[in-house]
Amino acid sequence: MSEPRLKKIRRLGTDIPGLTRKRTDRRPYPPGQHGQTRQRRKVSEYRRRLEEKQKVKLNYNLSERQMRRYFRDAAHDDGVTGDALFRALEKRLSNSVFRSGMAVTERAARQLVSHGHILVDGTRVDRPGYSLSVGQTVELAHKMRENVQVLESVQRPPQVQLPSYITRTDDGFLFRIQSEPLRADVPFIVDDRAIIEFYAR
């Protein structure tokens, strides 16, 4: 049985908005009955790097194989590896659907995409990992615009700030990629260098 989502983010020590709407504010300490009182063991460099990588996998709902592929492509980019990595991850269709407010988590956004409810430039796209380009428009299929869960998502205050690269219509059913994502658009705390060191070992 998989570990509960809130327990995962408490163990990692930071909120991961793509994984769950729940936050660690009320219990900002490790899980377990002694979590409030026990002292954390000294974390090894390997574990620290592993946990930084795990944050990214959980937020963007990636397999290890996918994560390695994104890192490999970023490492071959001419710019800064960390910036290239997160630029590619933020441009994933499922992530952009989540960041636009159409879905409450990345997993919920992935489901919308996989079930064929998302159109890119008017064409149905069912691949969560589809990479969006500047200028493309993304919209929710009309048959889903009365879905209770989707309506609750687009009408509630955004869980995380709308990123700089997205502009959306007032009703929340359509958005446009207006620029390349910036490193500052990533909505959780993560150490890029630790991830680079993890895969470079």
C-alpha positions as CSV (number, residue, x, y, z in Angstrom):
1,M,0.0,0.0,0.0
2,S,1.4,3.4,-0.9
3,E,2.3,5.9,1.7
4,P,-0.4,8.6,2.3
5,R,0.4,11.9,0.4
6,L,0.4,14.2,3.5
7,K,2.8,11.8,5.2
8,K,5.2,12.0,2.2
9,I,5.3,15.8,2.3
10,R,5.8,15.9,6.0
11,R,8.7,13.5,5.7
12,L,10.3,15.6,2.9
13,G,9.7,18.8,5.0
14,T,8.0,21.0,2.4
15,D,4.6,21.4,0.7
16,I,4.3,19.8,-2.7
17,P,1.2,21.4,-4.3
18,G,1.1,19.1,-7.4
19,L,0.7,16.1,-5.0
20,T,-2.0,17.2,-2.7
21,R,-4.0,20.3,-1.6
22,K,-3.2,19.5,2.1
23,R,-0.4,21.5,3.7
24,T,2.0,20.8,6.5
25,D,1.3,24.1,8.4
26,R,-0.6,22.4,11.2
27,R,2.0,19.7,11.7
28,P,5.3,20.9,10.4
29,Y,7.3,17.9,11.8
30,P,8.1,14.4,10.7
31,P,5.3,11.7,10.7
32,G,5.0,9.1,13.5
33,Q,4.1,9.3,17.2
34,H,7.4,10.8,18.2
35,G,7.7,13.2,15.3
36,Q,7.2,16.3,17.4
37,T,9.8,15.4,19.9
38,R,12.4,13.3,18.2
39,Q,15.5,14.9,16.8
40,R,16.2,14.3,13.1
41,R,19.2,12.1,12.4
42,K,22.0,13.8,10.5
43,V,21.0,13.3,6.9
44,S,23.7,11.9,4.6
45,E,24.5,13.7,1.4
46,Y,23.1,10.9,-0.6
47,R,19.7,11.0,1.2
48,R,19.5,14.8,0.9
49,R,20.0,14.6,-2.8
50,L,17.6,11.7,-3.1
51,E,14.9,13.6,-1.2
52,E,15.3,16.7,-3.4
53,K,14.8,14.4,-6.5
54,Q,11.8,12.8,-4.9
55,K,10.1,16.2,-4.4
56,V,10.3,16.8,-8.1
57,K,9.0,13.3,-9.0
58,L,6.0,13.7,-6.6
59,N,5.1,17.2,-7.7
60,Y,5.1,16.4,-11.4
61,N,3.9,12.8,-11.0
62,L,6.8,11.3,-12.8
63,S,8.3,7.8,-13.0
64,E,12.0,7.4,-12.4
65,R,12.5,6.7,-16.1
66,Q,10.7,9.9,-17.0
67,M,12.7,11.9,-14.5
68,R,16.0,10.6,-15.8
69,R,15.0,11.4,-19.4
70,Y,14.1,15.0,-18.5
71,F,17.4,15.4,-16.6
72,R,19.4,13.9,-19.5
73,D,17.8,16.4,-21.9
74,A,18.3,19.3,-19.6
75,A,22.0,18.3,-19.1
76,H,22.5,18.6,-22.9
77,D,20.8,22.1,-23.0
78,D,23.2,25.0,-23.7
79,G,21.9,26.9,-20.6
80,V,21.8,26.2,-16.9
81,T,20.8,22.6,-16.3
82,G,18.4,23.3,-13.4
83,D,16.6,26.0,-15.3
84,A,16.3,23.8,-18.4
85,L,14.9,20.9,-16.3
86,F,12.2,22.9,-14.6
87,R,11.3,24.8,-17.8
88,A,10.6,21.4,-19.5
89,L,8.6,20.1,-16.5
90,E,6.5,23.2,-16.2
91,K,5.6,23.0,-19.9
92,R,4.2,19.5,-19.5
93,L,0.5,19.6,-20.5
94,S,-0.8,18.0,-17.3
95,N,1.3,20.4,-15.2
96,S,0.0,23.5,-17.1
97,V,-3.6,22.3,-16.7
98,F,-3.0,22.0,-13.0
99,R,-1.2,25.4,-12.7
100,S,-4.0,27.1,-14.7
101,G,-6.5,26.1,-12.0
102,M,-8.5,23.6,-14.0
103,A,-7.5,20.8,-11.6
104,V,-6.7,20.7,-7.9
105,T,-3.6,18.5,-8.3
106,E,-1.2,17.4,-11.0
107,R,-2.7,13.9,-10.8
108,A,-6.3,15.3,-11.3
109,A,-4.9,17.2,-14.3
110,R,-3.3,14.1,-15.7
111,Q,-6.6,12.3,-15.5
112,L,-8.4,15.1,-17.4
113,V,-5.7,14.9,-20.1
114,S,-5.6,11.1,-20.3
115,H,-9.4,10.9,-20.7
116,G,-9.4,13.3,-23.7
117,H,-11.0,16.3,-22.0
118,I,-8.2,18.8,-23.0
119,L,-7.8,20.5,-26.3
120,V,-4.6,22.2,-27.5
121,D,-5.1,24.7,-30.3
122,G,-8.5,23.1,-30.8
123,T,-7.1,19.5,-31.1
124,R,-7.7,16.8,-28.5
125,V,-4.4,15.8,-26.8
126,D,-4.4,12.9,-24.4
127,R,-0.7,12.7,-23.5
128,P,0.1,14.3,-20.1
129,G,3.7,14.7,-21.0
130,Y,3.0,16.7,-24.2
131,S,5.3,19.7,-24.3
132,L,3.5,23.0,-24.8
133,S,5.0,25.9,-26.9
134,V,4.7,29.6,-26.5
135,G,1.6,30.9,-28.2
136,Q,-0.4,27.7,-27.8
137,T,-3.9,27.8,-26.3
138,V,-5.3,25.0,-24.0
139,E,-9.0,24.6,-23.3
140,L,-11.3,22.3,-21.5
141,A,-13.7,20.3,-23.7
142,H,-17.3,21.7,-23.5
143,K,-18.8,18.5,-22.2
144,M,-16.6,18.9,-19.0
145,R,-17.5,22.5,-18.3
146,E,-20.5,21.5,-16.2
147,N,-18.6,18.8,-14.3
148,V,-19.0,19.6,-10.5
149,Q,-15.3,18.8,-9.6
150,V,-14.0,20.9,-12.5
151,L,-16.3,23.8,-11.6
152,E,-15.2,23.7,-8.0
153,S,-11.6,23.8,-9.1
154,V,-11.9,26.8,-11.5
155,Q,-14.1,28.7,-9.1
156,R,-12.1,28.3,-5.9
157,P,-9.2,30.7,-5.1
158,P,-6.0,29.3,-6.8
159,Q,-4.0,26.8,-4.6
160,V,-0.8,28.3,-5.9
161,Q,-0.1,31.6,-7.7
162,L,-0.8,31.6,-11.4
163,P,2.6,31.3,-13.1
164,S,4.1,34.1,-15.2
165,Y,3.9,32.0,-18.4
166,I,0.1,31.5,-18.3
167,T,-2.8,33.9,-19.0
168,R,-6.3,32.5,-18.7
169,T,-9.8,33.6,-19.4
170,D,-12.0,34.8,-16.6
171,D,-14.1,31.6,-16.6
172,G,-10.9,29.5,-16.2
173,F,-11.8,27.2,-19.1
174,L,-9.1,28.4,-21.5
175,F,-5.5,29.5,-21.1
176,R,-2.6,30.5,-23.2
177,I,1.2,29.9,-22.9
178,Q,2.5,33.5,-23.3
179,S,6.2,32.9,-22.5
180,E,8.7,30.4,-21.5
181,P,8.5,29.3,-17.8
182,L,11.0,30.8,-15.4
183,R,12.7,29.0,-12.5
184,A,10.8,31.4,-10.2
185,D,7.5,29.8,-11.4
186,V,8.2,26.5,-9.7
187,P,5.7,26.5,-6.7
188,F,7.7,24.5,-4.1
189,I,11.2,24.7,-2.5
190,V,13.8,22.4,-4.2
191,D,17.5,22.4,-4.5
192,D,18.4,22.1,-8.2
193,R,22.1,21.5,-7.4
194,A,21.3,18.5,-5.2
195,I,19.4,16.9,-8.1
196,I,22.2,17.5,-10.5
197,E,24.7,15.9,-8.1
198,F,22.4,12.9,-7.6
199,Y,22.3,12.1,-11.3
200,A,25.9,13.0,-11.9
201,R,27.3,10.5,-9.4
